[in-house]
Amino acid sequence: MPRAIQITAFGGPENMQLVDVTVGEPGPGEVRIRHHASGLNFIDVYQRTGLYPGALPLTLGMEGAGVVEAVGAGVSHLMAGDRAAYASNPPGSYSELRVMPARNVVKLPADIAFDTAAGMMLKGLTAQYLLKKTLPVEGLQAGDHVLFHAAAGGVGLIACQWAKALGLQLIGTAGSAAKCELALSHGAAHAIDYSREDFVARVKDITGGRGVKVVYDSVGKDTFERSLDCLRPFGLMASFGNASGPVPPFVPGMLGPRGSLYLTRQTLFTHIATREATQAMADDLFAVVSGGVVKIRIDQRYPLEQVAQAHRDLEARKTTGSTVLMI
Ligand SMILES: NC(=O)c1ccc[n+]([C@@H]2O[C@H](COP(=O)([O-])OP(=O)(O)OC[C@H]3O[C@@H](n4cnc5c(N)ncnc54)[C@H](OP(=O)(O)O)[C@@H]3O)[C@@H](O)[C@H]2O)c1
């Protein structure tokens, strides 16, 4: 029987168990896919702990790559034997075999390996919609400064490279000198070690006192309010994660005196709600990866059985770049 990593209760990494599962035929609009690799993402932690609660028992994992085994009625963009990859709800990519909606599954170009794909779909599509669609009212022009927290992480290293290709001056934050070096070597124009330095003061210094047009903030609780202080008037605070904990309730009035700021809370799943949108974003991502503009750096690989260690390392801020579970 195929194996999968499931939880039956929300909690710590030890709650994840390797179990045998039964996988049937794909229904209308579905595919059955045999995974070669699955990507690790911070959202998996939120789902494991119940911060984002799902129905139990739950097979975790939102990002995968493998070979399509069978397609259900009405699926015309994939066929059995296709190499494919996805970032998708519902969770379930921590598995050898699964049936899932075909909507977010795309054909994988021949020059992109399964492990690379598993390390880039969710993170790369996120970097895509952030840098290209999550924009301040004044837009972003070449030479503009943006602030990107956790710049040496999975989403972060992709964003550093893509931002550079777009001509942006990305100021990255990261939790150590070594991580700052990594961000710089992947295209960040500046890097701030926010475990030691006052990132607001550094951003003001780098931008000649003006501040940035956008802050992309996935750290959440620990950075939210100070991120607002990095923005120039009419700037955009793009909150998209909670690595340090969810942003507490706040008073909208605090946006006014800081310069009539804008605030948005973004999620990838709004952007990939349709097959057409998913394909268009994936095509954009494949173009920069195949063209060598964005390199997918897989710094950690674990066998599926060692997923608990992978979660511990991610939560302990020990990882950089992408992490892949080999299946
Ligand atoms: N909304 C969306 O559409 C969407 C999609 C994808 C990802 N995300 C979010 O984007 C972020 C990055 O995701 P990822 O999977 O690529 O993870 P990641 O960046 O590889 O790992 C998270 C990083 O966050 C930083 N961090 C800061 N405070 C932390 C804390 N208290 N505990 C743990 N980490 C902390 C750490 O980097 P430093 O040590 O350098 O601080 C850590 O390495 C996550 O918050 C994720 O939820 C959101």
Ligand as a Chemical Component Dictionary entry (heavy atoms), coordinates in Angstrom:
data_LIG
# 
_chem_comp.id                   LIG 
_chem_comp.type                 NON-POLYMER 
_chem_comp.pdbx_formal_charge   0 
_chem_comp.three_letter_code    LIG 
# 
loop_
_chem_comp_atom.comp_id 
_chem_comp_atom.atom_id 
_chem_comp_atom.alt_atom_id 
_chem_comp_atom.type_symbol 
_chem_comp_atom.charge 
_chem_comp_atom.model_Cartn_x 
_chem_comp_atom.model_Cartn_y 
_chem_comp_atom.model_Cartn_z 
_chem_comp_atom.pdbx_ordinal 
LIG N1  N1  N 0  0.553  33.782 2.101  1  
LIG C1  C1  C 0  1.136  33.045 1.180  2  
LIG O1  O1  O 0  0.657  32.959 0.036  3  
LIG C2  C2  C 0  2.398  32.325 1.499  4  
LIG C3  C3  C 0  2.932  31.397 0.607  5  
LIG C4  C4  C 0  4.177  30.815 0.904  6  
LIG C5  C5  C 0  4.822  31.132 2.080  7  
LIG N2  N2  N 1  4.238  32.003 2.941  8  
LIG C6  C6  C 0  4.922  32.400 4.179  9  
LIG O2  O2  O 0  6.203  32.858 3.826  10 
LIG C7  C7  C 0  7.118  32.530 4.870  11 
LIG C8  C8  C 0  8.293  31.790 4.282  12 
LIG O3  O3  O 0  7.883  30.476 3.959  13 
LIG P1  P1  P 0  8.955  29.354 3.666  14 
LIG O4  O4  O 0  8.202  28.087 3.608  15 
LIG O5  O5  O -1 9.804  29.788 2.525  16 
LIG O6  O6  O 0  9.825  29.346 5.014  17 
LIG P2  P2  P 0  11.318 29.849 5.255  18 
LIG O7  O7  O 0  11.412 31.302 4.882  19 
LIG O8  O8  O 0  12.257 28.928 4.603  20 
LIG O9  O9  O 0  11.436 29.689 6.813  21 
LIG C9  C9  C 0  10.891 30.644 7.656  22 
LIG C10 C10 C 0  11.930 31.690 8.080  23 
LIG O10 O10 O 0  11.265 32.695 8.836  24 
LIG C11 C11 C 0  12.211 33.307 9.674  25 
LIG N3  N3  N 0  11.671 33.489 11.009 26 
LIG C12 C12 C 0  11.562 34.667 11.646 27 
LIG N4  N4  N 0  11.087 34.499 12.875 28 
LIG C13 C13 C 0  10.876 33.179 13.047 29 
LIG C14 C14 C 0  10.428 32.387 14.141 30 
LIG N5  N5  N 0  10.057 32.949 15.308 31 
LIG N6  N6  N 0  10.343 31.054 13.970 32 
LIG C15 C15 C 0  10.699 30.486 12.816 33 
LIG N7  N7  N 0  11.146 31.187 11.738 34 
LIG C16 C16 C 0  11.242 32.529 11.866 35 
LIG C17 C17 C 0  13.454 32.405 9.703  36 
LIG O11 O11 O 0  14.477 33.046 8.950  37 
LIG P3  P3  P 0  15.536 33.996 9.732  38 
LIG O12 O12 O 0  16.269 33.125 10.705 39 
LIG O13 O13 O 0  16.384 34.531 8.659  40 
LIG O14 O14 O 0  14.712 35.043 10.431 41 
LIG C18 C18 C 0  12.995 31.146 9.009  42 
LIG O15 O15 O 0  14.045 30.495 8.352  43 
LIG C19 C19 C 0  6.328  31.760 5.927  44 
LIG O16 O16 O 0  5.864  32.662 6.911  45 
LIG C20 C20 C 0  5.146  31.244 5.137  46 
LIG O17 O17 O 0  4.022  30.987 5.923  47 
LIG C21 C21 C 0  3.044  32.593 2.676  48 
# 
loop_
_chem_comp_bond.comp_id 
_chem_comp_bond.atom_id_1 
_chem_comp_bond.atom_id_2 
_chem_comp_bond.value_order 
_chem_comp_bond.pdbx_ordinal 
LIG N1  C1  SING 1  
LIG C1  O1  DOUB 2  
LIG C1  C2  SING 3  
LIG C2  C3  SING 4  
LIG C2  C21 DOUB 5  
LIG C3  C4  DOUB 6  
LIG C4  C5  SING 7  
LIG C5  N2  DOUB 8  
LIG N2  C6  SING 9  
LIG N2  C21 SING 10 
LIG C6  O2  SING 11 
LIG C6  C20 SING 12 
LIG O2  C7  SING 13 
LIG C7  C8  SING 14 
LIG C7  C19 SING 15 
LIG C8  O3  SING 16 
LIG O3  P1  SING 17 
LIG P1  O4  DOUB 18 
LIG P1  O5  SING 19 
LIG P1  O6  SING 20 
LIG O6  P2  SING 21 
LIG P2  O7  DOUB 22 
LIG P2  O8  SING 23 
LIG P2  O9  SING 24 
LIG O9  C9  SING 25 
LIG C9  C10 SING 26 
LIG C10 O10 SING 27 
LIG C10 C18 SING 28 
LIG O10 C11 SING 29 
LIG C11 N3  SING 30 
LIG C11 C17 SING 31 
LIG N3  C12 SING 32 
LIG N3  C16 SING 33 
LIG C12 N4  DOUB 34 
LIG N4  C13 SING 35 
LIG C13 C14 SING 36 
LIG C13 C16 DOUB 37 
LIG C14 N5  SING 38 
LIG C14 N6  DOUB 39 
LIG N6  C15 SING 40 
LIG C15 N7  DOUB 41 
LIG N7  C16 SING 42 
LIG C17 O11 SING 43 
LIG C17 C18 SING 44 
LIG O11 P3  SING 45 
LIG P3  O12 DOUB 46 
LIG P3  O13 SING 47 
LIG P3  O14 SING 48 
LIG C18 O15 SING 49 
LIG C19 O16 SING 50 
LIG C19 C20 SING 51 
LIG C20 O17 SING 52 
# 
